[in-house]
Amino acid sequence: MIPEQVGFKDKNGIWMTRTQLPLSLGYAITVHRSQCMTYNKLVVDLTGINWKPGMFYTILSRTRKLTDIIILAYERKSFK
């Protein structure tokens, strides 16, 4: 992320500088909330979760292609 810096004069002629970070809107939901929904792309963080049977399948089945899912991290001990 690269900060954007813009300079301008206010109505009194005082020079000002504004620095902003370019952000984009994102959403987060739980596995349970995602049931019966289909998404174009998913980013999933699997750390620190105790998985119940079927939860991982629910994540994998939320997109039309497995290549549309990005798994950030997971802990192998969470899967039993």
TARAMO-V106689 format. One record per helix or strand of 3 or more residues. SS is the DSSP state (H for helix, E for strand). FROM is the first residue (numbers start at 0). TO is the last residue. If there is no record, write none. Layout:
BEGIN
SS,FROM,TO / SS,FROM,TO
END
This chain:
BEGIN
E,2,8 / E,14,20 / E,41,45 / H,54,59 / H,65,67 / E,68,73 / H,75,77
END
